[in-house]
Amino acid sequence: MKKIIIVSLIMMAFTGSVMAQTQEQIEQIRREKIEMFNKRDISKQHLEKKFPIATTAAKGDTKGGLALPENRWFPGEWEEVKAIAVTCYYNYYPVDHVGDMYWTADPIVSGYADYYHYSNGWQRSNQGGAYVAVPDTSDDNFSNVFFYIMDAIQMGGAEAWVRIEQASDSSMILRKLDRMGLRSNNVKFIIGTGNSFWFRDCGPIAFYYGDEDSVAMVDFEYYPGRALDDSLPSLIEAQFGIPNYITQIEWEGGNCLVDGAGMVLSSDALYSHNRDNTGQLVWDGVDPSTIHYTSKTGLTNAQVKDSLAHILGSRATYILPAFRYDGGTGHVDLYADMWDENEFVFSIMPDIYSNWTDYITGKKNMDSLTSYQSYFGQNYKSHGLPFPSTNNGGYFTTQSQYNLNYTRTYSNHTFVNNVIIQPCFSKVVNGVPSAQWDANNIEVIKKAYPGYTIYPIDVREFDGSGGAIHCVTKQIPADNPVRILHPSITGDGNAYSSTDASIRAEVTNRSGISEVVCSYRVDEGSWQQVTLTSTGNGNEYTGTIPTSSITVPSNGYVTIEYYISATSTNGKTITKPMTANQGGYYTFYMGTDMPLAIDEVEPDQLGQFFPNPATDCASVRINMGNGMHYQVQIVDMMGRVAHTANLDAAGDILYSIDTQKLNKGIYNVVFTANDGTRTVRRIVVK
């Protein structure tokens, strides 16, 4: 009965505070509150609160000598998962202002929060105390993102582990999913306090260990002042029984990338976090005057790197320069990703941003990563993803504009088995972004991740926060993994025209392996199978694709697609790539005039007009190369020429048309090059 009364009070209080406000004012207050709390460096606010530092017993070895289980390995994010941890957005209120839109609370330890009051902006009050947490199940676009993520997790065949403040919140979450027409049959709840949705950063890093491939977690310390977020791994341990190993090293999951074979990548943003002696906040649970920071030992850069090497990087540990203008995080997950243990995927900034600091840093980092060697002693391969645009499909004007207002990236997505939960930056209609430039970019992403089902979510509400989907989700690996490590053959395969292509894999499972098969086909013909046999060298299996007997045309090429399938003794089968059953294969070519690699494909010289329909002005991006000439004609549907112009330029330009001078209607804009080649783009003037 008490819970029902609380909900009623919330609704009454909220209604009373809203009646005197316009909808625009309400949205402004709400938006400013979200902006205040969704920055991942909010810890700076806590450090300014001058809580005392008191010496306490350490939670773990501060030099990284954490006693972890032997025979451990950290899976890549593309490998099989059983669950993804996520939460919903919560509204926190002082107990005397529940539902009051002018008040909010920021929990700092369980049961105690700082209070904020709105008056020409949000200001921290001198008061603090108990608080009430209410899940945001409104139809606000920001809160909806978390529910779409829950749906996508289940679409990928995994459980959505949703953290909620109290058990009664579960019914509100399920009703919201049902109201939105989303999946709710595979949702489990993690019950416990928190104050953040950035689960990538504060959540655990899971790993396998021992002969049984058991699952455990490493819990790095989140920012000082984020004690409630630091509790997430412990909540998972208590409620799901996964062992949790705690270290005092400060590190955020968004700054971690592993290749599944003993390599860990991070940025040097982690160094500064570990130099001070300020640990996490604690208190006695009764007297607010006892809230204090624990102390810890400050670490040198070398000690931090050694710690990562000890815990995660058994084969290689790489620390590269952080981006300076990425929303303040310095996290690698804003520009780098991997789709298997051989290949990086990078967000590539267009050359128009070549004077940006982070453009230069990114180029150098990508060059460094592709010079490193993978588990099989080969240089890492790479391909690129497009870079998002502004809402109208244009370029960002400055790096400062991008950093403060956008920090968009297509790389910040999450793998869920054969599904990728993908950020996009326009309204999603029937599973497709509504902006043409956005939809085109998603098509490029599909090519970069063959076979994956792309689940796009409009994340424009996260603009400027320094993160998106990857940052609010955390993988929990699957039980009984069948692990396949394989040096893939992709791209140019002419080296195998006179010799058969050797297929090698290391395959393990706790019960043993009963069969390993390589399936291949040529030019989408019938599938052939080659059994890979054990070499007797550990877990290695080998075989060959008979490429030397494939007939290659003198002027052309053939396409060879293949995948590996492994079945364990206890009956579990996994393919590599995992999306083989959805058309995701490794692909290589033999012959001449082969298709360009994904990141070598030139973008259309002429983009699409935006906005479209247009009222005042319509613009189009054009790549003029080293210098080109176009005659431009605007032609109405009756074939009459409304305007003619000549265009001479070089490089990437933005060509604009003053549509105010045109009558309402549909027009073809005809671009005719010197060689007579014509390209037509259509615009609607309203």
BELCOR-V529769 format. One record per pair of residues at least 6 apart in sequence whose C-alpha atoms are under 6 Angstrom apart, sorted by the first residue. I is the first residue (numbers start at 0). J is the second residue. D is the distance in whole Angstrom. If there is no record, write none. Layout:
I_J_D, I_J_D
//
This chain:
9_97_6, 9_98_5, 12_98_5, 12_99_6, 13_98_5, 13_99_5, 38_464_5, 42_222_6, 42_224_6, 45_224_5, 50_291_5, 51_291_5, 52_291_6, 52_292_5, 52_293_6, 53_293_5, 54_293_6, 54_294_5, 55_293_6, 59_245_6, 59_246_5, 59_247_6, 61_247_6, 63_306_4, 70_208_5, 70_209_5, 71_207_5, 71_208_4, 72_206_6, 72_207_5, 73_206_4, 73_259_6, 74_259_4, 75_257_6, 75_258_5, 75_259_4, 77_338_6, 77_414_6, 79_416_5, 79_477_6, 80_475_6, 80_476_4, 80_477_4, 81_157_5, 81_476_6, 81_477_4, 82_157_5, 82_158_4, 82_159_6, 82_475_5, 83_159_5, 83_160_6, 83_473_5, 83_474_5, 83_475_6, 84_160_5, 84_161_6, 84_472_6, 84_473_5, 85_161_5, 85_472_5, 86_161_5, 86_162_5, 87_145_5, 88_135_6, 88_142_6, 89_133_6, 89_134_4, 89_135_5, 90_132_6, 90_133_5, 91_103_6, 91_104_5, 91_131_6, 91_132_5, 92_103_5, 92_104_5, 92_130_5, 92_131_5, 93_104_6, 93_130_5, 94_130_5, 94_131_6, 101_116_6, 101_117_5, 102_115_6, 102_116_5, 103_115_5, 104_112_6, 104_113_6, 104_114_5, 104_115_6, 105_112_5, 105_113_5, 106_112_4, 106_194_6, 108_227_6, 110_129_6, 111_128_5, 111_129_5, 112_127_6, 112_128_5, 113_127_4, 114_124_5, 114_127_5, 115_122_5, 115_123_4, 115_124_5, 116_122_5, 141_460_5, 149_159_6, 150_181_6, 150_182_5, 152_159_6, 155_415_5, 155_416_6, 155_418_5, 158_185_5, 158_186_6, 159_186_5, 160_187_5, 160_188_5, 161_188_5, 161_189_6, 162_188_6, 162_189_4, 162_190_6, 163_190_5, 164_190_6, 164_191_5, 164_192_5, 165_190_6, 193_227_5, 193_228_5, 196_471_6, 197_470_6, 197_471_4, 198_471_5, 198_472_5, 199_252_5, 199_253_6, 199_470_5, 199_471_5, 199_472_5, 199_473_5, 200_251_4, 200_252_4, 200_253_5, 201_221_5, 201_228_6, 201_229_6, 202_232_6, 203_216_6, 203_217_6, 203_218_5, 203_232_5, 204_216_5, 204_217_5, 205_215_6, 205_216_4, 206_214_6, 206_215_6, 207_213_5, 207_214_5, 211_509_5, 215_241_5, 215_242_5, 216_243_5, 217_243_6, 217_244_5, 217_245_6, 218_244_6, 218_245_5, 219_246_5, 219_248_6, 219_249_6, 219_250_6, 220_247_5, 220_248_6, 220_249_5, 221_229_6, 221_249_6, 223_278_6, 223_279_5, 224_279_6, 224_280_5, 226_280_6, 236_242_6, 253_330_6, 253_332_6, 254_265_5, 254_330_4, 254_331_5, 255_264_6, 255_265_5, 256_263_6, 256_264_5, 257_263_4, 258_340_5, 261_312_5, 261_313_5, 261_314_5, 262_312_5, 262_314_6, 262_315_5, 262_316_6, 263_312_5, 263_316_5, 264_317_5, 265_318_5, 266_318_5, 266_319_5, 266_320_5, 266_321_5, 267_318_6, 267_319_6, 267_320_5, 267_321_6, 268_321_6, 268_329_6, 270_300_6, 273_297_6, 273_298_6, 274_297_4, 274_298_5, 275_297_5, 276_294_5, 276_295_5, 276_296_5, 276_297_5, 277_294_5, 278_292_6, 278_293_5, 278_294_5, 278_295_6, 279_292_5, 279_293_6, 280_291_5, 280_292_4, 281_290_6, 281_291_6, 282_289_5, 282_290_4, 308_316_6, 321_329_5, 322_329_5, 322_357_5, 324_402_5, 325_402_5, 325_406_6, 326_402_5, 326_465_4, 332_411_6, 333_410_6, 333_411_6, 334_345_6, 334_346_5, 334_410_6, 335_344_6, 335_345_5, 336_343_6, 336_344_5, 337_343_4, 337_344_5, 341_379_5, 342_379_5, 342_380_5, 342_381_5, 343_381_5, 344_381_6, 344_382_5, 344_383_5, 345_383_5, 345_384_6, 346_383_6, 346_384_5, 347_383_6, 347_384_6, 347_385_6, 347_386_6, 348_386_6, 369_378_6, 369_379_5, 370_378_6, 371_378_6, 372_378_4, 372_379_6, 373_379_6, 382_598_5, 383_598_5, 388_394_6, 391_609_6, 391_610_6, 403_463_5, 404_462_6, 404_463_4, 405_462_4, 405_463_4, 406_463_5, 406_465_6, 409_422_6, 411_468_6, 411_469_5, 412_420_6, 412_421_5, 412_468_5, 412_469_5, 413_419_6, 413_420_5, 413_469_5, 417_451_5, 417_578_5, 418_451_5, 418_452_5, 418_453_6, 419_453_5, 420_454_5, 421_454_6, 421_455_5, 422_455_6, 422_456_5, 422_458_6, 423_455_6, 423_456_6, 423_457_5, 424_457_5, 424_459_6, 425_432_6, 425_433_6, 425_434_6, 425_457_6, 426_432_6, 426_433_5, 426_457_6, 427_433_6, 432_438_5, 449_583_4, 450_578_5, 450_581_5, 450_582_5, 450_583_4, 481_507_6, 481_508_5, 482_506_5, 482_507_5, 483_505_6, 483_506_5, 484_504_6, 484_505_5, 485_504_5, 489_586_5, 489_587_4, 490_587_4, 491_587_6, 491_588_5, 492_587_5, 492_588_5, 492_589_5, 493_589_5, 496_546_6, 496_547_5, 497_547_5, 498_547_5, 499_544_6, 499_545_5, 499_546_5, 499_547_5, 500_543_5, 500_544_5, 501_542_6, 501_543_4, 502_541_6, 502_542_5, 502_543_5, 503_540_6, 503_541_5, 504_539_6, 504_540_5, 505_538_5, 505_539_4, 506_538_6, 510_568_5, 510_569_6, 511_567_6, 511_568_5, 512_567_4, 512_568_5, 513_566_6, 513_567_5, 513_568_5, 514_565_6, 514_566_5, 515_531_5, 515_564_6, 515_565_4, 516_529_6, 516_530_4, 516_531_5, 516_563_6, 516_564_5, 517_528_6, 517_529_5, 517_562_6, 517_563_4, 518_527_6, 518_528_4, 518_561_5, 518_562_6, 519_526_6, 519_527_5, 519_560_6, 519_561_4, 520_526_5, 520_559_6, 520_560_6, 521_558_6, 521_559_5, 522_557_6, 522_558_5, 531_540_5, 531_541_5, 531_542_5, 532_540_5, 532_541_6, 533_539_6, 533_540_4, 534_540_6, 555_590_6, 555_591_5, 555_592_6, 556_589_5, 556_590_4, 556_591_5, 557_588_6, 557_589_5, 558_588_5, 559_586_6, 559_587_5, 560_584_6, 560_585_6, 560_586_5, 561_584_6, 561_585_5, 562_575_6, 562_584_6, 563_574_6, 563_575_5, 564_573_6, 564_574_4, 565_572_6, 565_573_6, 566_572_4, 604_621_5, 604_622_5, 605_621_5, 606_619_6, 606_620_5, 607_619_6, 608_617_6, 608_618_5, 608_619_5, 609_617_5, 609_618_5, 610_617_6, 612_683_5, 612_684_6, 613_684_5, 614_684_6, 614_685_5, 615_658_5, 615_659_5, 616_656_6, 616_657_5, 616_658_5, 617_655_6, 617_656_5, 618_654_5, 618_655_4, 619_653_6, 619_654_5, 620_652_6, 620_653_5, 621_651_6, 621_652_5, 622_650_6, 622_651_4, 623_649_5, 623_650_5, 624_649_6, 624_650_5, 625_649_5, 626_648_6, 626_649_4, 627_647_6, 627_648_6, 628_646_6, 628_647_5, 628_672_6, 629_645_6, 629_646_5, 629_670_6, 629_671_5, 629_672_5, 630_645_5, 630_670_6, 630_671_5, 631_643_6, 631_644_5, 631_645_6, 631_669_6, 631_670_5, 632_642_6, 632_643_5, 632_668_6, 632_669_5, 633_640_6, 633_641_5, 633_642_5, 633_667_6, 633_668_5, 634_640_4, 634_641_6, 634_666_5, 634_667_5, 635_666_5, 663_684_5, 663_685_5, 664_683_6, 664_684_5, 665_682_6, 665_683_5, 666_681_6, 666_682_5, 667_680_6, 667_681_5, 668_679_6, 668_680_5, 668_681_6, 669_678_6, 669_679_5, 670_677_6, 670_678_5, 671_677_4
//
